[in-house]
Amino acid sequence: MKIIFFGDSLTEGTPGVSCYDILKEKLPQHNLVNCGKGGDTVISLLQRIKKMNDSQTYDIAFLWIGTNDALVHVSKKFPLIKICCNQPWAKNTDDFKNYYQELLEILTGKTKKVFTVSPLIIGEDINNKWNKKLGELSAEIEVLSARYENVEYIDLRKKFISTLSTKKPSSYIVHSIIEDIIVAWLLNKTEQVDKKSKERGLYLTFDGVHLNSAGAQMTANAIIESINKSVQKKV
Protein backbone atom coordinates (compact mmCIF):
# COMPACT_ATOMS: atom_id res chain seq x y z
CA MET A 1 0.00 0.00 0.00
CA LYS A 2 0.99 3.63 -0.54
CA ILE A 3 1.09 5.33 2.87
CA ILE A 4 1.88 9.01 3.44
CA PHE A 5 2.67 10.77 6.72
CA PHE A 6 1.96 14.46 7.32
CA GLY A 7 3.15 16.30 10.41
CA ASP A 8 5.90 18.20 12.18
CA SER A 9 9.31 17.15 13.56
CA LEU A 10 7.78 14.13 15.31
CA THR A 11 6.73 12.83 11.90
CA GLU A 12 9.96 13.93 10.24
CA GLY A 13 11.90 12.03 12.90
CA THR A 14 14.42 14.60 14.07
CA PRO A 15 15.55 15.54 16.65
CA GLY A 16 15.38 12.42 18.75
CA VAL A 17 14.63 8.84 17.73
CA SER A 18 12.62 8.48 14.53
CA CYS A 19 9.46 6.37 14.67
CA TYR A 20 9.41 6.63 10.86
CA ASP A 21 12.71 4.74 10.65
CA ILE A 22 11.16 1.98 12.75
CA LEU A 23 8.17 1.88 10.40
CA LYS A 24 10.39 1.59 7.33
CA GLU A 25 12.19 -1.35 8.92
CA LYS A 26 9.01 -3.10 10.08
CA LEU A 27 6.90 -2.44 6.96
CA PRO A 28 9.14 -3.09 3.93
CA GLN A 29 6.13 -4.39 1.98
CA HIS A 30 4.53 -0.94 1.87
CA ASN A 31 5.50 2.25 0.04
CA LEU A 32 6.00 4.84 2.81
CA VAL A 33 6.32 8.58 2.15
CA ASN A 34 7.42 10.97 4.92
CA CYS A 35 6.07 14.53 4.59
CA GLY A 36 6.93 15.69 8.09
CA LYS A 37 8.59 19.08 8.59
CA GLY A 38 10.08 20.42 11.80
CA GLY A 39 8.16 23.29 13.37
CA ASP A 40 4.98 22.86 11.33
CA THR A 41 1.71 24.06 12.81
CA VAL A 42 -1.79 23.26 11.62
CA ILE A 43 -1.69 26.38 9.43
CA SER A 44 1.78 25.95 7.93
CA LEU A 45 1.08 22.28 7.19
CA LEU A 46 -2.12 23.25 5.40
CA GLN A 47 -0.21 25.85 3.36
CA ARG A 48 2.44 23.28 2.51
CA ILE A 49 -0.07 20.65 1.39
CA LYS A 50 -1.83 23.17 -0.84
CA LYS A 51 1.48 23.92 -2.57
CA MET A 52 2.45 20.28 -3.10
CA ASN A 53 0.39 19.82 -6.28
CA ASP A 54 0.59 16.09 -5.69
CA SER A 55 -1.77 14.36 -8.09
CA GLN A 56 -1.10 10.96 -6.54
CA THR A 57 -3.66 9.19 -4.42
CA TYR A 58 -2.77 7.12 -1.36
CA ASP A 59 -4.25 4.13 0.40
CA ILE A 60 -3.58 5.57 3.85
CA ALA A 61 -2.61 8.99 5.20
CA PHE A 62 -1.53 9.75 8.76
CA LEU A 63 -2.17 13.30 9.99
CA TRP A 64 -0.18 14.17 13.11
CA ILE A 65 -0.17 17.87 13.88
CA GLY A 66 -0.98 20.28 16.72
CA THR A 67 1.91 20.19 19.17
CA ASN A 68 3.56 23.36 17.83
CA ASP A 69 0.29 25.29 18.08
CA ALA A 70 0.63 24.92 21.87
CA LEU A 71 4.44 24.76 22.10
CA VAL A 72 4.73 28.25 20.59
CA HIS A 73 3.54 29.68 23.93
CA VAL A 74 6.18 27.95 26.08
CA SER A 75 8.83 30.60 25.41
CA LYS A 76 8.60 34.27 24.42
CA LYS A 77 11.17 33.54 21.69
CA PHE A 78 9.10 30.85 19.97
CA PRO A 79 6.55 33.20 18.31
CA LEU A 80 9.37 35.23 16.75
CA ILE A 81 10.96 32.07 15.39
CA LYS A 82 7.63 30.90 14.01
CA ILE A 83 7.14 34.23 12.23
CA CYS A 84 10.65 34.09 10.76
CA CYS A 85 10.04 30.52 9.54
CA ASN A 86 6.63 31.42 8.08
CA GLN A 87 4.88 28.94 10.34
CA PRO A 88 1.84 30.79 11.73
CA TRP A 89 -0.04 29.07 14.51
CA ALA A 90 -3.69 28.77 15.49
CA LYS A 91 -4.62 31.68 17.73
CA ASN A 92 -7.31 29.79 19.64
CA THR A 93 -9.18 26.47 19.67
CA ASP A 94 -11.79 27.56 17.12
CA ASP A 95 -9.02 28.73 14.80
CA PHE A 96 -7.32 25.35 15.18
CA LYS A 97 -10.56 23.47 14.45
CA ASN A 98 -11.19 25.41 11.23
CA TYR A 99 -7.73 24.79 9.81
CA TYR A 100 -7.70 21.17 10.89
CA GLN A 101 -11.04 20.54 9.23
CA GLU A 102 -9.68 22.05 6.02
CA LEU A 103 -6.78 19.60 6.20
CA LEU A 104 -9.24 16.73 6.55
CA GLU A 105 -11.27 17.93 3.59
CA ILE A 106 -8.17 17.82 1.39
CA LEU A 107 -6.82 14.49 2.65
CA THR A 108 -10.13 12.62 2.59
CA GLY A 109 -10.54 13.62 -1.03
CA LYS A 110 -7.33 11.93 -2.16
CA THR A 111 -6.85 9.14 0.37
CA LYS A 112 -8.90 6.00 0.96
CA LYS A 113 -8.24 6.04 4.72
CA VAL A 114 -7.03 8.83 7.00
CA PHE A 115 -5.73 8.24 10.51
CA THR A 116 -5.62 11.34 12.71
CA VAL A 117 -3.05 11.08 15.49
CA SER A 118 -3.46 13.05 18.70
CA PRO A 119 -0.76 15.53 19.70
CA LEU A 120 1.38 13.95 22.42
CA ILE A 121 2.87 15.96 25.26
CA ILE A 122 4.79 19.11 26.12
CA GLY A 123 6.79 18.07 29.13
CA GLU A 124 6.28 14.78 30.90
CA ASP A 125 4.41 16.41 33.79
CA ILE A 126 1.01 15.48 32.41
CA ASN A 127 -0.75 18.04 34.64
CA ASN A 128 1.09 21.13 33.39
CA LYS A 129 -0.80 23.85 31.51
CA TRP A 130 0.70 22.95 28.15
CA ASN A 131 -0.57 19.40 28.38
CA LYS A 132 -4.00 20.62 29.38
CA LYS A 133 -4.03 22.70 26.18
CA LEU A 134 -2.97 19.69 24.10
CA GLY A 135 -5.78 17.75 25.75
CA GLU A 136 -8.26 20.35 24.46
CA LEU A 137 -6.84 20.17 20.93
CA SER A 138 -6.87 16.38 20.99
CA ALA A 139 -10.53 16.35 22.00
CA GLU A 140 -11.38 18.63 19.07
CA ILE A 141 -9.45 16.39 16.66
CA GLU A 142 -11.40 13.38 17.89
CA VAL A 143 -14.73 15.13 17.32
CA LEU A 144 -13.73 16.32 13.84
CA SER A 145 -12.48 12.86 12.87
CA ALA A 146 -15.80 11.27 13.77
CA ARG A 147 -17.55 13.37 11.12
CA TYR A 148 -15.84 11.49 8.27
CA GLU A 149 -16.57 7.93 7.28
CA ASN A 150 -12.98 7.25 6.15
CA VAL A 151 -11.22 8.94 9.10
CA GLU A 152 -10.16 7.18 12.29
CA TYR A 153 -8.72 8.83 15.39
CA ILE A 154 -5.68 7.33 17.15
CA ASP A 155 -5.46 8.45 20.78
CA LEU A 156 -1.71 8.05 21.11
CA ARG A 157 -1.67 10.76 23.77
CA LYS A 158 -3.75 8.50 26.01
CA LYS A 159 -1.11 5.76 25.77
CA PHE A 160 1.65 8.22 26.70
CA ILE A 161 -0.29 9.60 29.65
CA SER A 162 -1.09 6.09 30.89
CA THR A 163 2.63 5.25 30.90
CA LEU A 164 3.69 8.52 32.53
CA SER A 165 0.98 8.38 35.20
CA THR A 166 2.97 5.67 36.99
CA LYS A 167 6.27 7.58 36.83
CA LYS A 168 7.79 10.36 38.88
CA PRO A 169 7.19 13.45 36.74
CA SER A 170 10.04 15.59 35.42
CA SER A 171 9.37 19.29 34.87
CA TYR A 172 11.92 19.54 32.05
CA ILE A 173 10.66 21.30 28.90
CA VAL A 174 12.80 22.55 26.04
CA HIS A 175 12.87 26.36 25.90
CA SER A 176 15.29 26.90 23.03
CA ILE A 177 15.04 26.03 19.34
CA ILE A 178 18.79 26.57 19.05
CA GLU A 179 19.31 23.97 21.76
CA ASP A 180 17.12 21.56 19.80
CA ILE A 181 19.20 22.11 16.66
CA ILE A 182 22.45 21.54 18.52
CA VAL A 183 21.06 18.43 20.21
CA ALA A 184 19.82 17.07 16.88
CA TRP A 185 23.34 17.37 15.54
CA LEU A 186 25.09 15.98 18.61
CA LEU A 187 22.63 13.26 19.62
CA ASN A 188 22.54 11.36 16.35
CA LYS A 189 22.45 7.89 17.88
CA THR A 190 19.66 6.20 19.80
CA GLU A 191 21.96 5.44 22.73
CA GLN A 192 22.89 9.12 23.04
CA VAL A 193 19.25 10.24 22.98
CA ASP A 194 18.28 7.70 25.64
CA LYS A 195 21.20 8.71 27.82
CA LYS A 196 20.07 12.37 27.67
CA SER A 197 16.52 11.28 28.57
CA LYS A 198 17.79 9.48 31.65
CA GLU A 199 19.88 12.47 32.73
CA ARG A 200 16.77 14.66 32.61
CA GLY A 201 14.51 12.16 34.37
CA LEU A 202 12.40 11.62 31.23
CA TYR A 203 10.84 8.35 30.08
CA LEU A 204 9.34 8.77 26.60
CA THR A 205 11.10 11.91 25.32
CA PHE A 206 14.50 13.48 25.69
CA ASP A 207 13.30 17.09 25.95
CA GLY A 208 9.63 16.84 26.89
CA VAL A 209 8.50 16.80 23.24
CA HIS A 210 10.75 14.77 20.93
CA LEU A 211 10.91 11.03 21.27
CA ASN A 212 13.48 8.71 22.78
CA SER A 213 13.55 5.03 21.81
CA ALA A 214 10.70 4.09 24.15
CA GLY A 215 8.44 6.87 22.84
CA ALA A 216 9.32 6.14 19.22
CA GLN A 217 8.61 2.43 19.64
CA MET A 218 5.26 3.11 21.33
CA THR A 219 4.31 5.43 18.48
CA ALA A 220 5.42 3.00 15.78
CA ASN A 221 3.50 0.14 17.42
CA ALA A 222 0.28 2.16 17.39
CA ILE A 223 0.72 3.11 13.74
CA ILE A 224 1.58 -0.45 12.68
CA GLU A 225 -1.49 -1.74 14.51
CA SER A 226 -3.68 0.72 12.61
CA ILE A 227 -2.13 -0.18 9.25
CA ASN A 228 -2.52 -3.90 9.89
CA LYS A 229 -6.21 -3.44 10.73
CA SER A 230 -6.71 -1.59 7.46
CA VAL A 231 -5.00 -4.38 5.53
CA GLN A 232 -7.18 -6.98 7.21
CA LYS A 233 -10.35 -5.07 6.35
CA LYS A 234 -9.30 -4.86 2.70
CA VAL A 235 -8.73 -8.62 2.60
Secondary structure as UniProt FT lines:
FT   STRAND          2..7
FT   HELIX           9..12
FT   HELIX           19..26
FT   TURN            28..29
FT   STRAND          31..36
FT   TURN            38..39
FT   HELIX           42..52
FT   STRAND          58..64
FT   HELIX           67..71
FT   TURN            72..74
FT   HELIX           77..84
FT   TURN            85..86
FT   HELIX           93..110
FT   STRAND          111..117
FT   TURN            126..127
FT   HELIX           129..145
FT   TURN            146..147
FT   TURN            149..150
FT   STRAND          151..154
FT   HELIX           156..164
FT   TURN            165..166
FT   HELIX           177..186
FT   HELIX           190..199
FT   TURN            200..201
FT   HELIX           213..234
//
